[in-house]
Amino acid sequence: MSANNPETTLPLEALRRSLLDEQQRLKHELFELTSGDEAVTPTDPILESGGMASDQADDADALSQAERNRAITIHTQRLLTQVNEALARMDAGTYGKCANCGKPIAPARLKALPSAALCIECQAKSESGQRLGGR
């Protein structure tokens, strides 16, 4: 990529800082979800009541909140994995290349989504359910 055109140059250090900041934020969020005040409760509130019928609305609300927290935790873990993989690609010297076709990922895409592993074309195919054909 040309060093003369800022639109085609990857600001790797700025992107690395952005990824490291996001990594810390996600780790903190996971800590809060799993260990902090907002910890996901691994128990079922209905089972905890010994099968006794308490207020059904309260039970439904508690189950809904527990499922919501589990979904947020899983999503946050996936995002953290993507960030860690992007940092590993930086270390390996493959950052900025599509993991599927090997073409450069547009710098604007990486600035908007530093953990992107696919170029926009391969990402669109992936999201539409098309099979990605490697290099």
Disulfide bonds with the S-S distance in Angstrom:
none
